[in-house]
Amino acid sequence: MDKAAAPLDFETARALLEWQAELGADEPMLEAPVNRYGLAIEAPKPVRAVAGTGQATAPAGPEPVEDPLQLAAELAGGATGLEDLAARQASYDHCALKRGARNFVFADGNPAARVLILGEAPGREEDIEGRPFVGRAGQLLDRMFAAIGLSRTAHHPEEALYITNVMPWRPPQNRDPEPAEIAMMLPFVKRHVDFVNPDVIVLMGNTSCFAALGRKGILRLRGTWVEAFGKPAMPMTHPAYLLRNPAAKREAWADLLEIRARLGGA
Ligand code: URA
């Protein structure tokens, strides 16, 4: 057999994979590009019996609808609670990001928390795990909020955090979500906030400011209380930004202290 074509044993294959990950490769690539946006959505679809044949067919793509925004509003508006909202949002087929994502990322933490953090969108680790803020930025976020006595694993609402994102699906190459994609998710985000009913919202970065306030410019917005979804909200620089710009941590600390003071116990 041609040596180059010999199959790799398990240990060699794993060592090669680890070496590539250390070099920074974070996606497996095929020889030829795959247009994942052209692929049929793999989420289970309602299967309809074809009259007279006894066979079943599943539609290949989303059923066309006249107004995807209206559909999002109807789905979100009909939700009876968080679990139902998650199921309804996950079933929404009209956001193209769904087709490129591995997982639907809804939320983490304690829904009874007084503080809700609204992030941007899942990154690679979140897409793999199906939970928001579990990568490096998420670990920094956990440390930042632990410093003011808040944690996503806490049971007591006074010490708890609830974490969600504007987008539940990872954008390709972590690009910013498009305004049209954000608009489709907005009814779900509003309903999500209504169900959790936090005392304070943290708008983590530009995308969540744009979704909640219709404005970007986080470096100007941060540090000043605003109103979002009818709640007091604090725009903050995203922990991914803080990882790249450690000097900005000083201002982030001031914002955390503002949140602590607003909750009481400063
Ligand atoms: N960044 C976000 O805004 N949200 C996540 O879940 C992960 C990274």
Boltz pocket constraint, residues with backbone or C-beta under 6 A from the ligand:
constraints:
  - pocket:
      binder: B
      contacts: [[A, 119], [A, 120], [A, 121], [A, 122], [A, 123], [A, 126], [A, 131], [A, 132], [A, 133], [A, 134], [A, 135], [A, 137], [A, 138], [A, 164], [A, 165], [A, 204], [A, 240]]
      max_distance: 6.0
